[in-house]
Amino acid sequence: MRRTITILAVVLAVIAAGVVFHVRRSAPSGDVRITAAPSKIVIVGIDGLDWSRVNRLADEGRMPNLARMRSEGASGILHSIRPFVSPTIWTSIATGKTEEKHGISGFLVNAASRGDASPTTSNMRKVKAVWQILSAAEWSVGVIGWLVTYPADAVNGYLISSHVTLALSAKLELRAPNQTDEWLNDGVYPSGLWSEVADNVYHEEDVGDSIIQSFIATSPDRAMKEEKIRTSGLARFYASDMTSLTLARHFFKTQPADFSAVYFRGSDMTSHFFWRFMEPESWKRELSAEAVETFSPVVERYYALADSLLGEVLELVDSDAIVLLISDHGFAGHRGYRGFEGDVAVGVEMHREDGILFVNGPGIKRGERIKGASVLDVTPTVLALAGLPVARDMDGRPLTEAMSGVFLERHPVVYIDSYEVGGAPDGDLTPVESPIDDEIKEMLRSLGYID
Ligand SMILES: [Zn+2]
């Protein structure tokens, strides 16, 4: 009832004001000033892209799509928050809140009932994610591969959890013959969508030699190097990212949403394995000259791939959409290391504070440099861009310095106390089990995140 009245009020207000914006949404609560919103918002999330390196590669013409976003929009360091743990940070990005409030503390959590550590799951998140807030405001949403989204939240649209993209791209079900596909229903929304997802997946086993070769320096004993690069997980990360892209190609077309988000993990994972060959002088252990020669190009070539993934997504997006390109943290090769299998050492110590934010589209300033932006600011900024209220219980702020004066005049930032009806719940402390839990832990182990 209230919603109907609100919509009516908006329509009347818009007619009265002669506003030409296409209005099709209502704010979630009646005491809020309604503003007409831009047509579409897209988040491209790329894990672990470092601010300094992307800017240098953009200057050198090796990240042309990012360079274009930089010149046509607003950009700046997206400061991460400690601990630099991706599930925690991506959840802060999606909620505008610190770990203390959202409750996602890392990759794994000890499940008392099972006596073992399990991957953290979305039911443990104590507060609403931006896709839930937008859904309640009648925005259609589509989310692909965002971390800690299993089991999938019910949304006004679709959500494909990172559990599912990982399982399907690596064909992990094949390794667990005793498991049924039932759990996949919980990994996507709406339930049952996974078979359509499975039809649009890029499989790890389809990553051919020429793709692997394109990341490394050519050399006579290529076979050995390819074997090594495969075991390092490059094929899996590549397949995972190509799966996110393939799913975006499919679902952006078949189920176009007002708010879309797609997450790519490969740049972070590739950096963990190969950064040391790019900066061998910062590596505390000896590396063979041959290995350095072979693997030194991998990280920057993967950055270039990330740029082309961005370019592909931009192709899928309406020209009047507001696009935010973000990473959750930067990367460096000269922090403390933990050893893994002799010559490989990796872990969250390699993460650093300087992630990236590039935003452009209608209402965004051109060539603007944003200072002091935080991962906590993404959700408040998205809400402000959507013409929806920012919640006072969020820890970030809307980045109004990126928005044009005209935009802010038409869409002044409005606030509500909270989107948590009746206060934030305590959260369910029990992680939801899935058949790929062991695979996820093995991947985390190989990255040096866990022992
Ligand atoms: Zn990482």
Residues whose N, C-alpha, C, O or C-beta is under 5 A from the ligand:
A	BS01	ZN	G48 D268
